[in-house]
């Protein structure tokens, strides 16, 4: 018989002890959203995103460069509101 850890607000449905990544992500997003709401921080998750498996160091470097430059690029964007 498998025993599942209990406790916290999730009880027996603790997302950190399941075998499904989606469940863990959903739990994390719920926790962050709840914390931000409780602390009066306006926050929302991006509705859609493009995910990709990083296959090598070159791809990882390109993604890191994009993340680092994204803030600067956003400031230069003529279409932003």
N, C-alpha and C positions, 0 to 999 in steps of 0.2 A: 504494500500500500504506500503510495506517494503522499508525503506530507507537504502541505503548502504553508509557507510562513503567513502568519496573520498579524494584523495590527495596523495602526494608522487609520486614515479615513477610507482606505480601500478594503480593509478586512481581508477576507479570503481571496479577493480579486486583485491582489497586489500585482501590478503590471511588471514589476521587476523580477518576478519568479516564473513568468511564462516563457514559452519557447518561441513566441512570435514577436518579431521586431516591430511590427505595426502596433501591437498592443503596448509595447514599451514607449514608443513615440507618442501615441495617443495619451498615455498617462503623463508623460513629461509635458506635453503641450497643455493638458488640463491643469496641471500643477502650476505652471508658469502663468497661465491666464488667471487662475484663482488668486495667486500671490499679487499679480499686478493690479487686479481689481480691488483687493483688500487694501492695497497701499496707494490707491488713487492714481495709478500710473496708466495713462492712456496707452493701450497696446492692442495690436491685432496681428494675427498670423497671416502671412501671404496666402491668398486663396489658391493659387496655382503655382507650380514651380516645375522646372526641368531637372530631373535627376539623372545621373550618369555614373556608371562604374568607372573609377579611376584605374586605368590599366597599367600605367608606368610612371616613372619619375617626371618625364617631360610633361605629361598631362597634369600631374600634381603641381608642378612649377607654374604652368600656365594658369591654373585655377587660383593658386596663391597670388599670382601677379594681378589677376582680375579683381580679386577681393581687395587687395591693397589699393588698387587704383580706382575702385568703384566710387568711393566718396568724392574724390577729385573730379572724376568724370561726371558725376551727378551735378556738381556745382557748375560745370561748364555746359550742361544740357540746356539748349534753348527751348525745348518743348516742355520742361517741367512746369508744374503749376505752383 
